[in-house]
Amino acid sequence: MTIRSRKFLGTIALLLLVAVWSLLGMTVAQTPWLAKSGTLQAIFYVVAGIGWVLPAMPIISWMARPDA
């Protein structure tokens, strides 16, 4: 697979990851146990805001891999 096609597929994968991650984050943010506590909300939003980077890192490194 060429780097050009890897970047195309990786871009689609990253867009899907961000869309699904944000939808799941919004769903969890609406739960009653989280809505009651300001401290839990702060922790949740920090984790949800930074957490998508961990699954995105392997996608980005795969995209940047040079051709064989």
Secondary structure by P-SEA (a helix, b strand, c coil): ccaaaaaaaaaaaaaaaaaaaaaaaaaaaacaaaaacaaaaaaaaaaaaacccccaaaaaaaaacccc
